[in-house]
Amino acid sequence: MTTPSKINLAEAFSRFDDAWNPRILGDVNAAQVKVAKFRGAFDWHHHETEDELFLVVSGRMRMGFRGRDVDLESGELIIVPAGVEHRPQALSEEAHVLIFEPATTLNTGTEETGRTRRDLERLD
């Protein structure tokens, strides 16, 4: 059994520069803690069976839903239930976001696009 180590989020975000390419910080049962940089808007998508939690670590983001938007500041989070179509978007030049979701979650939901990421890099 491995002794747990602390994770410094600023250091984790400093280890990569590309946007919309989540990195895995660790596993919590059947879920994963991920970090990603957001720039501009992502694609509209949904997840059939997975809920997602988005926590803004720095910057500002918008979670778009059909019919309304929810703007988030640093230190705020939103939980997107399974089946709800959504589109994350950075409102600042760049937003640093922690994501908590089942390990099976594909970043583009039910659609395969050029932004789909399957084999995510682990930062732990």
Solvent accessible surface area in square Angstrom, and as a share of the most:
residue,aa,sasa,rsa
1,M,244,1.09
2,T,120,0.70
3,T,111,0.65
4,P,125,0.78
5,S,98,0.63
6,K,192,0.81
7,I,93,0.47
8,N,87,0.45
9,L,54,0.27
10,A,77,0.60
11,E,88,0.40
12,A,3,0.02
13,F,4,0.02
14,S,85,0.55
15,R,124,0.45
16,F,17,0.07
17,D,101,0.52
18,D,57,0.30
19,A,23,0.18
20,W,20,0.07
21,N,32,0.16
22,P,10,0.06
23,R,22,0.08
24,I,12,0.06
25,L,6,0.03
26,G,15,0.15
27,D,81,0.42
28,V,69,0.40
29,N,151,0.77
30,A,83,0.65
31,A,14,0.11
32,Q,18,0.08
33,V,31,0.18
34,K,3,0.01
35,V,0,0.00
36,A,1,0.01
37,K,13,0.06
38,F,4,0.02
39,R,84,0.31
40,G,43,0.41
41,A,36,0.28
42,F,11,0.05
43,D,48,0.25
44,W,76,0.27
45,H,9,0.04
46,H,51,0.23
47,H,6,0.03
48,E,113,0.51
49,T,115,0.67
50,E,26,0.12
51,D,76,0.39
52,E,8,0.04
53,L,40,0.20
54,F,7,0.03
55,L,48,0.24
56,V,1,0.00
57,V,45,0.26
58,S,45,0.29
59,G,26,0.25
60,R,96,0.35
61,M,0,0.00
62,R,66,0.24
63,M,0,0.00
64,G,3,0.02
65,F,25,0.10
66,R,149,0.54
67,G,85,0.82
68,R,153,0.56
69,D,80,0.41
70,V,35,0.20
71,D,65,0.33
72,L,6,0.03
73,E,78,0.35
74,S,64,0.41
75,G,61,0.59
76,E,81,0.36
77,L,91,0.45
78,I,24,0.12
79,I,101,0.51
80,V,2,0.01
81,P,71,0.45
82,A,38,0.30
83,G,45,0.43
84,V,54,0.31
85,E,60,0.27
86,H,1,0.00
87,R,73,0.27
88,P,4,0.03
89,Q,41,0.18
90,A,8,0.07
91,L,48,0.24
92,S,39,0.25
93,E,163,0.73
94,E,49,0.22
95,A,0,0.00
96,H,39,0.18
97,V,0,0.00
98,L,27,0.13
99,I,10,0.05
100,F,74,0.31
101,E,8,0.04
102,P,43,0.27
103,A,50,0.38
104,T,113,0.65
105,T,11,0.06
106,L,33,0.16
107,N,23,0.12
108,T,2,0.01
109,G,10,0.10
110,T,65,0.38
111,E,102,0.46
112,E,110,0.49
113,T,61,0.36
114,G,75,0.72
115,R,77,0.28
116,T,20,0.12
117,R,82,0.30
118,R,159,0.58
119,D,145,0.75
120,L,35,0.17
121,E,88,0.39
122,R,104,0.38
123,L,11,0.05
124,D,108,0.56
